Amino acid sequence: MNTSLAFIGGLGGQEMIVIFLIVLLLFGAKKLPELARGVGKSMGEFKKAREDFEREITRSEEEVRVKEAAGKEAHDKA
């Protein structure tokens, strides 16, 4: 079980506001849009990579099924 991010599920509204205020103090109001944009792009790239990986796994599984079916047909004909 991944416990490193398990605490995130227990954060409520007040905790999120406190975290936002701390980030605002650390980075300043001018840097927040850039920071948010960077996080958004990173999440988009991660999602794209995950979808590509899932697509590749699905394609590989289909290729294996086709090869097995073709092998079975050839074996049945012999």
KOLFI-708011 format. One record per residue: residue in three letters; x, y, z of N, C-alpha, C in turn; residue number from 1. Coordinates in steps of 0.02 Angstrom, whole numbers, plus 50000, padded with zeros to 5 digits. Atoms other than C-alpha are relative to their C-alpha. Layout:
REM residues N
+------+-------+--------+-------+--------+---------+-------+-------+--------+-------+-----+
| type | neast | nnorth |   nup | caeast | canorth |  caup | ceast | cnorth |   cup | seq |
+------+-------+--------+-------+--------+---------+-------+-------+--------+-------+-----+
|  ALA |     X |      Y |     Z |      X |       Y |     Z |     X |      Y |     Z | NUM |
...
+------+-------+--------+-------+--------+---------+-------+-------+--------+-------+-----+
//
This chain:
REM residues 78
+------+-------+--------+-------+--------+---------+-------+-------+--------+-------+-----+
| type | neast | nnorth |   nup | caeast | canorth |  caup | ceast | cnorth |   cup | seq |
+------+-------+--------+-------+--------+---------+-------+-------+--------+-------+-----+
|  MET | 50042 |  49941 | 50000 |  50000 |   50000 | 50000 | 50044 |  50062 | 50000 |   1 |
|  ASN | 49961 |  49939 | 50005 |  50066 |   50171 | 49954 | 49977 |  50048 | 50054 |   2 |
|  THR | 50019 |  49957 | 49944 |  50065 |   50270 | 50116 | 50029 |  50070 | 49994 |   3 |
|  SER | 49969 |  49934 | 50005 |  50167 |   50418 | 50055 | 49950 |  50054 | 49982 |   4 |
|  LEU | 50051 |  49951 | 50018 |  50013 |   50504 | 49983 | 49933 |  49987 | 50034 |   5 |
|  ALA | 50062 |  50018 | 49967 |  49883 |   50427 | 50098 | 49971 |  50058 | 50039 |   6 |
|  PHE | 50024 |  49944 | 49959 |  49871 |   50586 | 50203 | 49959 |  50050 | 49960 |   7 |
|  ILE | 50034 |  49950 | 50041 |  49804 |   50688 | 50056 | 49924 |  49990 | 50003 |   8 |
|  GLY | 50071 |  50013 | 49998 |  49634 |   50603 | 50065 | 49967 |  50028 | 50062 |   9 |
|  GLY | 50029 |  49975 | 49938 |  49610 |   50667 | 50243 | 50000 |  50076 | 50006 |  10 |
|  LEU | 49998 |  49927 | 49997 |  49634 |   50851 | 50202 | 49931 |  50029 | 49989 |  11 |
|  GLY | 50064 |  49966 | 50008 |  49482 |   50960 | 50226 | 50008 |  50069 | 49971 |  12 |
|  GLY | 49999 |  49932 | 50029 |  49438 |   51134 | 50168 | 50046 |  50047 | 50037 |  13 |
|  GLN | 49957 |  49954 | 49961 |  49525 |   51225 | 50311 | 50073 |  49985 | 49990 |  14 |
|  GLU | 49929 |  50018 | 50010 |  49686 |   51128 | 50288 | 50024 |  50023 | 49931 |  15 |
|  MET | 49982 |  49979 | 50067 |  49685 |   51165 | 50102 | 50011 |  50076 | 49997 |  16 |
|  ILE | 49993 |  49928 | 49998 |  49662 |   51351 | 50136 | 50066 |  50019 | 50033 |  17 |
|  VAL | 49937 |  49986 | 49966 |  49809 |   51351 | 50258 | 50058 |  49985 | 49954 |  18 |
|  ILE | 49947 |  50017 | 50046 |  49918 |   51262 | 50131 | 50005 |  50051 | 49944 |  19 |
|  PHE | 50000 |  49949 | 50052 |  49866 |   51386 | 49996 | 50032 |  50064 | 50024 |  20 |
|  LEU | 49971 |  49939 | 49972 |  49910 |   51532 | 50109 | 50076 |  49995 | 50009 |  21 |
|  ILE | 49928 |  50011 | 49991 |  50080 |   51458 | 50149 | 50036 |  50004 | 49932 |  22 |
|  VAL | 49971 |  49998 | 50068 |  50115 |   51432 | 49963 | 50000 |  50072 | 49974 |  23 |
|  LEU | 50004 |  49930 | 50021 |  50057 |   51610 | 49929 | 50055 |  50041 | 50033 |  24 |
|  LEU | 49946 |  49964 | 49965 |  50179 |   51676 | 50060 | 50069 |  49981 | 49973 |  25 |
|  LEU | 49934 |  50023 | 50023 |  50323 |   51570 | 49996 | 50016 |  50024 | 49929 |  26 |
|  PHE | 49987 |  49986 | 50070 |  50304 |   51604 | 49810 | 49977 |  50069 | 49978 |  27 |
|  GLY | 50025 |  49934 | 50020 |  50210 |   51769 | 49803 | 49944 |  49994 | 49949 |  28 |
|  ALA | 50058 |  50001 | 50044 |  50056 |   51814 | 49704 | 50019 |  49998 | 49926 |  29 |
|  LYS | 49980 |  49998 | 50071 |  50151 |   51842 | 49541 | 50023 |  49932 | 49975 |  30 |
|  LYS | 49975 |  50065 | 50021 |  50227 |   51668 | 49539 | 49947 |  49945 | 50000 |  31 |
|  LEU | 50052 |  50052 | 49995 |  50067 |   51571 | 49579 | 49971 |  49980 | 49933 |  32 |
|  PRO | 50025 |  50023 | 50065 |  49996 |   51574 | 49402 | 50050 |  49959 | 49961 |  33 |
|  GLU | 49948 |  50039 | 50034 |  50162 |   51513 | 49332 | 50006 |  49931 | 50032 |  34 |
|  LEU | 49996 |  50064 | 49964 |  50170 |   51378 | 49465 | 49941 |  49955 | 49982 |  35 |
|  ALA | 50060 |  50039 | 50017 |  49991 |   51323 | 49430 | 50002 |  49977 | 49928 |  36 |
|  ARG | 49994 |  50019 | 50071 |  50023 |   51323 | 49242 | 50049 |  49942 | 49993 |  37 |
|  GLY | 49951 |  50054 | 50003 |  50177 |   51214 | 49267 | 49973 |  49935 | 50028 |  38 |
|  VAL | 50030 |  50060 | 49971 |  50082 |   51093 | 49378 | 49949 |  49971 | 49951 |  39 |
|  GLY | 50050 |  50023 | 50048 |  49941 |   51085 | 49250 | 50032 |  49966 | 49940 |  40 |
|  LYS | 49965 |  50031 | 50057 |  50062 |   51049 | 49107 | 50029 |  49933 | 50020 |  41 |
|  SER | 49971 |  50063 | 49976 |  50148 |   50916 | 49211 | 49947 |  49946 | 50006 |  42 |
|  MET | 50055 |  50049 | 49993 |  49982 |   50832 | 49251 | 49975 |  49978 | 49932 |  43 |
|  GLY | 50021 |  50018 | 50068 |  49934 |   50838 | 49067 | 50049 |  49952 | 49968 |  44 |
|  GLU | 49949 |  50045 | 50027 |  50098 |   50757 | 49016 | 49996 |  49931 | 50033 |  45 |
|  PHE | 50006 |  50063 | 49964 |  50077 |   50624 | 49150 | 49940 |  49961 | 49975 |  46 |
|  LYS | 50061 |  50033 | 50025 |  49900 |   50586 | 49091 | 50011 |  49972 | 49930 |  47 |
|  LYS | 49986 |  50022 | 50069 |  49958 |   50576 | 48910 | 50045 |  49938 | 50000 |  48 |
|  ALA | 49955 |  50057 | 49996 |  50100 |   50457 | 48956 | 49964 |  49938 | 50026 |  49 |
|  ARG | 50037 |  50057 | 49973 |  49982 |   50348 | 49059 | 49954 |  49971 | 49947 |  50 |
|  GLU | 50044 |  50024 | 50053 |  49858 |   50338 | 48915 | 50039 |  49963 | 49945 |  51 |
|  ASP | 49958 |  50034 | 50050 |  49997 |   50294 | 48792 | 50022 |  49932 | 50026 |  52 |
|  PHE | 49979 |  50064 | 49970 |  50059 |   50158 | 48910 | 49942 |  49951 | 50000 |  53 |
|  GLU | 50058 |  50044 | 49999 |  49884 |   50086 | 48931 | 49982 |  49977 | 49929 |  54 |
|  ARG | 50014 |  50017 | 50070 |  49857 |   50091 | 48742 | 50050 |  49948 | 49975 |  55 |
|  GLU | 49949 |  50048 | 50021 |  50021 |   49999 | 48714 | 49989 |  49931 | 50030 |  56 |
|  ILE | 50014 |  50064 | 49966 |  49978 |   49865 | 48842 | 49940 |  49966 | 49967 |  57 |
|  THR | 50060 |  50028 | 50033 |  49806 |   49840 | 48762 | 50017 |  49974 | 49931 |  58 |
|  ARG | 49980 |  50022 | 50067 |  49882 |   49829 | 48589 | 50041 |  49936 | 50003 |  59 |
|  SER | 49959 |  50060 | 49993 |  50009 |   49701 | 48647 | 49958 |  49940 | 50019 |  60 |
|  GLU | 50044 |  50055 | 49981 |  49874 |   49595 | 48729 | 49960 |  49976 | 49939 |  61 |
|  GLU | 50038 |  50019 | 50060 |  49773 |   49598 | 48567 | 50044 |  49962 | 49951 |  62 |
|  GLU | 49954 |  50035 | 50045 |  49926 |   49546 | 48466 | 50011 |  49929 | 50024 |  63 |
|  VAL | 49989 |  50067 | 49973 |  49955 |   49399 | 48582 | 49939 |  49956 | 49987 |  64 |
|  ARG | 50061 |  50039 | 50013 |  49773 |   49344 | 48566 | 49994 |  49980 | 49927 |  65 |
|  VAL | 50004 |  50015 | 50071 |  49781 |   49355 | 48376 | 50050 |  49945 | 49982 |  66 |
|  LYS | 49949 |  50051 | 50014 |  49942 |   49253 | 48371 | 49979 |  49932 | 50027 |  67 |
|  GLU | 50023 |  50063 | 49971 |  49869 |   49122 | 48488 | 49943 |  49970 | 49959 |  68 |
|  ALA | 50056 |  50024 | 50040 |  49710 |   49110 | 48384 | 50025 |  49973 | 49933 |  69 |
|  ALA | 49972 |  50023 | 50063 |  49811 |   49094 | 48223 | 50038 |  49934 | 50010 |  70 |
|  GLY | 49964 |  50061 | 49986 |  49921 |   48961 | 48301 | 49952 |  49942 | 50013 |  71 |
|  LYS | 50050 |  50051 | 49984 |  49769 |   48866 | 48363 | 49966 |  49976 | 49936 |  72 |
|  GLU | 50031 |  50018 | 50064 |  49688 |   48871 | 48189 | 50047 |  49957 | 49959 |  73 |
|  ALA | 49951 |  50039 | 50038 |  49848 |   48807 | 48108 | 50007 |  49930 | 50029 |  74 |
|  HIS | 49993 |  50065 | 49966 |  49859 |   48668 | 48237 | 49939 |  49957 | 49987 |  75 |
|  ASP | 50063 |  50037 | 50011 |  49676 |   48619 | 48211 | 49996 |  49974 | 49928 |  76 |
|  LYS | 50001 |  50020 | 50069 |  49699 |   48609 | 48020 | 50047 |  49941 | 49987 |  77 |
|  ALA | 49949 |  50053 | 50012 |  49849 |   48493 | 48034 | 49977 |  49933 | 50022 |  78 |
+------+-------+--------+-------+--------+---------+-------+-------+--------+-------+-----+
//
